[in-house]
């Protein structure tokens, strides 16, 4: 019930293409779903986050799509750039308790020039 | 504002030793969370402190402990180190409210020989 399953494990996308990373969860008590970006040698940095009362949230080239009934959410990176090459993590936390984030396994994204 | 800082950045210890890692949160942040990141297990929550009190704890053995000082700086201690404790230890801070974004430091990379 605590798991967050993330796929794919790795992804190669051409520059200008759309990168899509998917996550699924089981615990219906989760109500906060952030995505983090991590570069080598750095800590994770918050990219974008969503709550279950909306189905989509967009910030620049980054969009989260959320499907509450399917218990799935995904990150779309439009017009992917080489600088987007990083490891991306989805996470989830229970209502009123963001300090215990449950993390996906991560997706290593490579954008080919 | 300065970001979350962690010291030291790198550490090499031998089995059986103990280690103390330090984290200074962003100014004004009262919550500090600690995570362990390994290639095999990914990111796992260790514990969270708010106003010098441990609010939540993950599933780690008692060898892992922490504390928070009145200035919100936090330390984590690992006693009787094992080879499997080799990892990147990440600290994150926020103001401590419900479902607030967490801001991560660069981590301390611990190698146990």
Interface residues (C-beta under 8 A of the other chain):
Chain A: X31 X32 X34 X36 X41 X42 X43 X44 X45 X46 X49 X51 X89 X91 X93 X95 X96 X97 X98 X99 X100 X101 X102 X103 X104 X105 X106
Chain B: X4 X31 X33 X35 X42 X43 X44 X45 X48 X50 X55 X56 X58 X90 X92 X94 X96 X98 X99 X100 X101 X102 X103 X104 X105 X106 X107
